[in-house]
Amino acid sequence: MPDKIENGKGWAAAVQAHLDARGWSRYRLAQEIGVPRETCCRWLRVGAVPGAKHRASVSLALGDERLRQVTTSAEGVLSWG
């Protein structure tokens, strides 16, 4: 996984790669972190980066601390914090 990603779609792609590796669906991730399925699908479909609380939940569920630490810079570039 790269140290920097260009936008929210990059974060979504990283999460999707973890889901694929585990054989999990978006619905399974939603269940694991306690959000509606539609919320999880929106994050991954349109590249909307969730707030810190939900990033922490995703990070914990998928075992990748970098998913928690992603931040948005003034230029709109997401990077691992």
C-alpha positions in Angstrom: 0.0 0.0 0.0 1.4 3.4 -0.9 2.5 6.0 1.7 0.3 8.6 -0.1 -2.9 8.4 -2.0 -4.3 11.0 -4.4 -7.9 11.2 -3.2 -10.7 9.5 -1.3 -11.0 6.9 -4.1 -7.5 5.8 -3.2 -8.6 5.2 0.4 -11.6 3.3 -0.9 -9.4 1.2 -3.1 -7.1 0.3 -0.1 -10.2 -0.7 1.9 -11.6 -2.7 -1.0 -8.2 -4.5 -1.4 -8.4 -5.6 2.3 -12.0 -6.8 1.8 -11.0 -8.8 -1.3 -8.1 -10.4 0.5 -10.4 -11.5 3.3 -13.3 -12.5 1.1 -15.5 -10.0 2.9 -18.3 -8.0 1.3 -19.0 -4.4 2.0 -22.0 -5.6 4.0 -19.7 -7.7 6.2 -17.5 -4.7 6.9 -20.6 -2.6 7.7 -21.7 -5.3 10.2 -18.2 -5.5 11.8 -18.0 -1.7 12.4 -21.6 -1.1 13.2 -22.7 1.2 10.4 -25.6 0.8 7.9 -24.6 -1.0 4.7 -25.4 2.1 2.7 -22.9 4.1 4.6 -20.1 1.6 3.9 -21.1 1.4 0.3 -21.0 5.2 -0.1 -17.5 5.4 1.3 -16.3 2.8 -1.2 -18.4 3.7 -4.2 -17.8 7.5 -4.3 -14.6 7.7 -2.3 -16.0 9.6 0.6 -13.5 9.3 3.4 -15.3 8.7 6.8 -14.6 10.7 9.9 -11.9 9.7 12.4 -14.2 7.5 14.5 -15.2 5.4 11.6 -11.7 5.3 10.1 -10.6 3.9 13.4 -13.3 1.2 13.3 -12.3 0.3 9.7 -8.7 0.2 10.6 -9.3 -2.1 13.6 -11.6 -4.4 11.6 -9.1 -4.7 8.7 -6.0 -4.7 10.8 -4.2 -1.8 9.0 -3.4 1.2 11.1 -2.7 3.3 8.0 -6.4 3.3 7.3 -7.0 5.2 10.5 -4.3 7.7 10.0 -5.2 9.0 6.6 -5.6 12.8 6.6 -6.5 15.4 4.0 -4.1 18.1 3.1 -5.0 21.6 1.9 -4.2 20.5 -1.7 -6.8 17.7 -1.4 -4.1 14.9 -1.3 -4.7 12.2 1.3 -1.6 10.9 3.0 -0.9 8.5 5.8 -0.6 10.6 8.9 
